[in-house]
Amino acid sequence: DIALADSSTLVKNGTSYTLLQDLTIAENDALEVTESINLAIAEGVRITIDGTLNWNPPTAGATVDALTAGTTYDGFWFGQTSNINITNSSFINGGGFKVTTANFYMENCTVMYMVSGASTGAAISLSRGAPVIENNLIMYNDLPAIASGANQTVSATIRGNYIEGNTKSNQNRPQLNLSITGTDTLRVINNDIIGDVTLDKVGGIAISNFIGDGAEIRAIIQGNTIENNRYGITISGSNVNALIKDNTIEDNNTQGLPNSGGSGISLQSNDDTQTVVARNNYIKGNLWGVTLLAKGRIDLGTADDYGHNTFSQ
């Protein structure tokens, strides 16, 4: 329909489309993708959704890529009023996903080779609510895989994803760079978070409260494999309640400087309001097993509730 209305914006050729200009779906409109298509987007072009996006092709999927090799499109901006549902697709060589809506779901997608564009904080940048990101491949992006802003309350579910080699720009940013959650719970469950050993500044998971009083972190980090990053898991700030359970945290030592990082788990707080419980984790080959900085606190097991954490090498 869009191609028929304005061929200077969108050109259709069978199941292939070429987007040549910015496209906005207005607040009361919807865009639905229900077939396997290929969409090529011109350099610097952005798709903005203020209404509804149902991007649900069959399992064979859809592919979105830059029109010209060596260039990138600007990415996707999802406005606060939007409702976003994306499945079964590959998104390559763009400017990432800026998610300002609370209504965001992504499953069974590939997100690769994203650079700073519509999103400047991560390949998928979250702003509010309880978005769900599950069973995706998120790999080789210039920025972190997933992030939320320091002053933005986000209680995401990040589950079953394979996350590898992100923050290719080798900045001091982890692959998952998350912040305050409010009274809901952040869930990071059953992911593989694999580093690139040549990137010596990139950590695994960081969750931080930079706001202080009035802001809080509630988190479950469970069943993940976290390997070959600068560090495994770090939680910083006050008003923290977190469970770290059933994770394999191994060989997070890429920087090789024990005074600068390399912990399997690192906790830091300026007061006594940090409660972190660690159970049944396998922590091996990191520069440090667990480090507590300032008033960081951890429960590794009690006489009544054994920790069952394994520390090796």
C-alpha positions, 0 to 999 in steps of 0.5 A, a space after each residue: 500500500 505504501 509503495 503504491 501510494 508513493 514510489 519515491 519513498 518505497 519501491 516494491 519488487 516481488 517480495 523485496 522492498 527498498 525504502 528510500 526516505 524516512 517512514 513514520 507510522 502515525 499514532 493511530 495507524 498500524 504496520 503489519 508484516 505477515 509475509 517473508 520479505 526483504 527490506 533494503 533501507 537507504 543510508 541514513 533513513 529512519 523508520 519511526 513507529 508512533 502507532 502499532 507495529 506487528 512484524 510477524 512473518 513466518 518462521 522463514 522470516 524477514 530480512 532488513 539490511 542496508 541498501 548499499 554495502 558499507 553503509 548503514 540505515 539510521 535504525 528504528 525509533 519506537 515512540 512512547 505511544 507505540 505498541 511493538 511486536 517483532 518476531 522471526 526476522 534479521 536486522 543488520 547494518 542499521 542504527 539500532 532500536 530506540 525503544 521509548 515505549 513500555 510495550 515492546 516484545 522481540 523474539 526469534 530475531 537476529 540483531 547484528 552489526 548495528 552502529 550508533 544511529 536512532 539508538 546511541 546507547 545500545 543495539 536495543 536501547 530501553 526507556 521504560 516499562 517491562 519489555 520482553 526480549 527472548 530467544 534472539 541472536 544479538 551479536 557484533 554490534 558497535 554498542 552494547 547489546 541491550 541497555 537502559 538509561 541511568 535515570 529510566 526505570 526499566 524492568 525488562 525480561 531478557 531471556 534465552 538470548 545468545 549474546 556475543 561480541 558486542 561493544 565492538 568499539 571496545 568502550 568501557 561498556 558491558 554487553 548488558 548495561 542496565 539501570 534502575 528497575 523500580 518496584 518491578 523485577 529485572 529478569 536476566 535468565 538463561 542467556 549466553 553472554 560471550 565476550 570477544 577476547 580481543 576486546 579488553 574493556 567490555 564486561 558481561 552484565 552491569 546493573 547500576 543505581 546512579 540515582 541514589 535514594 528513591 531509586 532501586 534495583 530488583 533483579 534476578 540473574 539466573 541460569 546464564 553462561 557468562 564467558 570471556 568478558 572483562 568481568 562477569 556481573 557487577 552491581 553498583 549502588 544502593 537499594 539493591 535486592 538481587 538473586 544471582 543463581 545457577 550461573 556459569 561465570 568463567 574466564 572473565 579476565 580479558 583485560 588481565 589487570 586485577 586492580 581494574 576488574 576481572 571479577 566473576 561477581 563484583 558488588 559496590 555500594 556506599 551504604 548498607 542497603 544492598 542485599 545480594 544472594 548468590 546460590 549454585 553458581 559456578 565461578 571459574 578462571 576469572 581474575 577474582 571470584 567475588 569482590 566487595 567494594 566499599 559497602 558491597 554485601 553478598 550472601 554466599 550461604 548460611 548454616 540453614 541455606 547452603 550456598 552451593 557456589 563453586 569457586 575454581 582457578 
